[in-house]
Amino acid sequence: MFLEETGVAKLAVIGICLFDERDMMLTDKTAGWILTGVAAINLLGSTSGSYGRSGKANTSYVIGPYEIFSTKSSFSEELIQKMDHLKYKTRVIVDGGKDACEEDEVRQQGREGVRTTFVKKLSFEGEYYGEEVVKIEVVEPESRILVKGEKKVFKSLETPNGPLNYWCKLEGFLATSYDSTCKGCDLVTATGMRQGYGVVAVDPKVIPLYSKLYVPGYGMAVAGDTGGLIKGKRIDLGYDSLMGQWSRRVVDVYLTE
């Protein structure tokens, strides 16, 4: 009888141990173990009796199912969302039939993506206990698509030195001048050219370096230098020595071959 009672008691204990207090949920199998163990203990307690050496009947306390399920968890959960923005890239498509002097066509606007991470944060009695990643959702970014022209369409411009063929006219540039004595300047430019007349500083994002160009009132030049203040529609005209031959003004820039 002792072995039977012990075996049944173990069934009840196993069922109780399988109960996960953190989740406060029971599987059907675990609940079955608990209820079977409790029922068996109750049955043994009601149908069998034993007597100790004193001759008095031994009695035992039987746990009811309602007491097992009344356990209150000290754990709490919180679902947190962490969002990271994903930058989009710019893709350039070269169109051989499009005029190279025309502005780039925006075929598709770029859109940022988002990575959302769902994290389950676990606390025990109000204190941080741990966390785990539940799932990750990703909305991929969409690339910005530009169409860039490659075809050079030449035109003619009358200059004091005769006709000039150019393929692109860039309007409204603020032109200044400099020589090797200016602050931060020396005899060698950013491209390794010798600083002086005929070499100008540009913003490479607007006018590619090594481009040949013409500036009315200045003459022919090559884009061979850069400058910290030369951004956007700015151009700095190089001289061997400044002697007041150029004043700040707005000019058009012609790109030539």
C-alpha positions as CSV (number, residue, x, y, z in Angstrom):
1,M,0.0,0.0,0.0
2,F,2.9,2.4,0.8
3,L,4.3,1.9,-2.7
4,E,1.0,2.6,-4.3
5,E,0.5,5.7,-2.3
6,T,4.0,6.8,-3.0
7,G,3.6,6.2,-6.8
8,V,0.4,8.1,-7.0
9,A,1.8,11.0,-4.9
10,K,4.7,11.2,-7.4
11,L,2.1,11.5,-10.2
12,A,0.7,14.5,-8.5
13,V,4.1,16.0,-7.7
14,I,5.2,15.6,-11.3
15,G,2.1,17.3,-12.6
16,I,2.6,20.2,-10.2
17,C,6.3,20.6,-11.2
18,L,5.3,20.7,-14.8
19,F,3.3,23.8,-14.1
20,D,5.1,26.9,-15.4
21,E,4.4,29.8,-13.1
22,R,5.8,32.3,-15.6
23,D,3.4,31.6,-18.3
24,M,0.4,30.8,-16.0
25,M,-0.8,28.4,-18.6
26,L,-1.2,24.6,-18.5
27,T,-1.1,22.2,-21.4
28,D,-3.8,19.5,-21.5
29,K,-1.3,16.9,-20.7
30,T,0.1,18.7,-17.6
31,A,-3.4,19.4,-16.3
32,G,-4.3,15.7,-16.8
33,W,-1.3,14.7,-14.6
34,I,-2.3,17.1,-11.9
35,L,-6.0,16.1,-11.8
36,T,-5.2,12.4,-12.0
37,G,-2.7,12.7,-9.1
38,V,-5.1,14.7,-7.0
39,A,-8.0,12.3,-7.7
40,A,-5.8,9.3,-6.8
41,I,-4.7,10.8,-3.6
42,N,-8.2,11.7,-2.6
43,L,-9.3,8.1,-3.4
44,L,-6.6,6.5,-1.3
45,G,-7.3,8.8,1.5
46,S,-11.0,7.9,1.6
47,T,-10.9,4.1,1.0
48,S,-7.8,3.0,2.9
49,G,-6.6,3.6,6.4
50,S,-3.5,2.7,8.3
51,Y,-2.6,2.8,11.9
52,G,0.6,3.8,13.5
53,R,2.3,2.1,16.6
54,S,0.0,4.2,18.9
55,G,-3.0,2.4,17.4
56,K,-4.5,5.7,16.2
57,A,-5.4,6.1,12.6
58,N,-3.1,8.2,10.5
59,T,-4.7,11.1,8.6
60,S,-3.2,13.1,5.8
61,Y,-4.1,16.5,4.2
62,V,-5.3,16.2,0.6
63,I,-4.7,19.2,-1.8
64,G,-7.7,20.1,-3.8
65,P,-7.4,21.2,-7.5
66,Y,-8.8,24.6,-6.7
67,E,-5.8,25.3,-4.4
68,I,-3.3,24.4,-7.2
69,F,-4.9,26.7,-9.7
70,S,-5.1,29.6,-7.3
71,T,-1.3,30.3,-7.6
72,K,-0.7,34.0,-8.4
73,S,2.3,34.7,-10.7
74,S,4.9,37.3,-9.7
75,F,6.0,37.6,-13.3
76,S,4.7,40.2,-15.8
77,E,5.2,40.7,-19.5
78,E,5.4,43.7,-21.8
79,L,5.6,43.7,-25.6
80,I,7.9,46.4,-27.0
81,Q,8.4,47.5,-30.6
82,K,11.8,48.7,-31.7
83,M,11.9,50.5,-35.1
84,D,14.9,51.1,-37.3
85,H,14.8,53.1,-40.5
86,L,16.5,51.7,-43.5
87,K,18.0,54.2,-45.9
88,Y,17.2,53.9,-49.6
89,K,19.9,53.9,-52.3
90,T,20.0,55.9,-55.6
91,R,20.3,54.0,-58.8
92,V,21.3,55.9,-62.0
93,I,20.2,54.7,-65.4
94,V,22.2,56.1,-68.3
95,D,20.1,56.9,-71.4
96,G,22.2,57.3,-74.6
97,G,19.4,59.1,-76.4
98,K,18.7,61.7,-73.7
99,D,20.5,65.1,-73.9
100,A,23.4,65.1,-71.4
101,C,22.7,68.7,-70.5
102,E,19.1,68.1,-69.4
103,E,18.4,67.6,-65.8
104,D,18.2,64.1,-64.5
105,E,14.8,62.6,-64.7
106,V,13.5,61.2,-61.4
107,R,11.8,58.0,-62.5
108,Q,11.0,56.8,-59.0
109,Q,11.1,58.6,-55.7
110,G,13.1,56.8,-53.0
111,R,11.3,55.4,-49.9
112,E,12.9,54.4,-46.6
113,G,12.3,51.0,-45.2
114,V,11.5,50.0,-41.7
115,R,12.7,47.1,-39.5
116,T,10.4,46.4,-36.6
117,T,11.6,44.2,-33.8
118,F,9.0,42.8,-31.4
119,V,10.6,42.2,-28.0
120,K,8.9,40.5,-25.0
121,K,10.2,42.1,-21.8
122,L,9.9,40.0,-18.6
123,S,9.8,41.4,-15.1
124,F,9.7,39.6,-11.8
125,E,8.1,41.5,-8.9
126,G,8.6,44.8,-10.7
127,E,12.3,44.2,-11.5
128,Y,13.8,43.5,-14.9
129,Y,14.2,39.8,-15.4
130,G,15.0,39.4,-19.1
131,E,13.8,39.7,-22.7
132,E,13.5,37.8,-25.9
133,V,12.8,38.6,-29.5
134,V,9.4,37.4,-30.5
135,K,9.5,38.3,-34.2
136,I,11.0,40.7,-36.8
137,E,9.1,42.4,-39.6
138,V,11.0,44.2,-42.4
139,V,9.6,46.6,-45.0
140,E,12.3,46.9,-47.6
141,P,13.4,50.4,-48.8
142,E,12.7,51.4,-52.4
143,S,15.6,52.8,-54.5
144,R,15.5,56.3,-56.0
145,I,15.9,55.9,-59.7
146,L,17.4,58.7,-61.8
147,V,17.7,58.7,-65.6
148,K,20.8,60.5,-66.8
149,G,21.4,61.7,-70.4
150,E,24.6,60.7,-72.2
151,K,24.1,62.3,-75.6
152,K,26.0,65.6,-76.2
153,V,24.1,67.9,-78.5
154,F,26.5,70.6,-79.7
155,K,25.6,74.2,-80.4
156,S,27.6,77.3,-81.4
157,L,28.5,80.4,-79.4
158,E,30.0,83.6,-80.8
159,T,33.0,84.7,-78.7
160,P,35.6,87.5,-79.1
161,N,37.9,84.8,-80.4
162,G,35.4,83.4,-82.9
163,P,32.7,80.6,-82.8
164,L,32.8,78.1,-80.0
165,N,31.1,74.7,-79.9
166,Y,29.6,73.8,-76.6
167,W,27.3,71.0,-75.5
168,C,25.9,72.4,-72.3
169,K,25.1,75.9,-70.9
170,L,24.9,76.2,-67.1
171,E,23.3,79.5,-66.1
172,G,23.6,81.7,-63.1
173,F,26.9,80.8,-61.5
174,L,28.5,83.1,-58.9
175,A,32.0,83.6,-60.0
176,T,34.9,84.7,-57.8
177,S,38.7,84.7,-58.3
178,Y,41.8,83.5,-56.5
179,D,45.5,82.9,-56.8
180,S,48.1,80.8,-54.9
181,T,48.4,83.4,-52.1
182,C,44.8,83.0,-50.8
183,K,44.2,81.3,-47.5
184,G,44.5,77.6,-47.8
185,C,45.9,77.9,-51.4
186,D,49.2,76.9,-52.8
187,L,50.8,76.3,-56.2
188,V,49.3,72.8,-56.7
189,T,45.5,72.2,-57.0
190,A,43.3,69.4,-55.7
191,T,43.9,67.5,-59.0
192,G,47.7,68.0,-59.0
193,M,47.6,70.8,-61.6
194,R,49.6,73.9,-61.3
195,Q,47.5,76.7,-59.9
196,G,47.1,79.7,-62.1
197,Y,45.2,81.2,-65.0
198,G,43.0,78.7,-66.9
199,V,42.4,76.4,-64.0
200,V,39.2,76.9,-62.0
201,A,37.7,75.5,-58.9
202,V,34.2,73.9,-59.1
203,D,31.9,71.7,-57.1
204,P,32.5,68.2,-58.6
205,K,28.9,67.3,-58.0
206,V,27.8,70.0,-60.4
207,I,30.7,70.2,-62.9
208,P,32.9,67.1,-63.2
209,L,36.6,67.6,-62.6
210,Y,38.7,67.8,-65.7
211,S,35.8,69.2,-67.7
212,K,36.7,71.8,-70.4
213,L,34.7,75.0,-70.1
214,Y,34.3,78.6,-71.2
215,V,33.4,81.6,-69.0
216,P,32.5,84.8,-70.8
217,G,34.9,87.6,-69.7
218,Y,37.5,85.0,-68.5
219,G,38.1,82.6,-71.3
220,M,38.8,78.9,-71.7
221,A,39.5,76.8,-68.7
222,V,39.6,73.4,-67.1
223,A,37.9,72.3,-63.9
224,G,41.0,71.3,-62.0
225,D,40.5,72.5,-58.4
226,T,38.0,72.4,-55.5
227,G,37.3,74.6,-52.5
228,G,35.6,74.5,-49.2
229,L,33.3,77.3,-50.1
230,I,32.8,76.3,-53.7
231,K,29.5,74.4,-53.4
232,G,26.6,74.2,-55.8
233,K,26.5,76.9,-58.5
234,R,29.8,78.5,-57.5
235,I,33.0,78.8,-59.6
236,D,36.4,80.2,-58.5
237,L,38.5,81.5,-61.4
238,G,42.3,81.0,-61.1
239,Y,44.8,83.7,-61.7
240,D,48.6,83.8,-61.6
241,S,48.4,86.9,-59.5
242,L,45.3,88.9,-58.5
243,M,45.5,92.6,-59.4
244,G,41.8,93.5,-59.4
245,Q,41.2,92.0,-62.9
246,W,38.0,90.2,-61.7
247,S,35.2,91.2,-59.5
248,R,32.5,89.0,-58.0
249,R,29.7,88.5,-60.6
250,V,27.1,86.1,-62.0
251,V,28.1,84.3,-65.2
252,D,27.0,81.5,-67.5
253,V,29.3,78.5,-67.8
254,Y,29.6,76.7,-71.2
255,L,30.9,73.1,-71.2
256,T,33.0,72.3,-74.3
257,E,35.0,69.4,-75.8
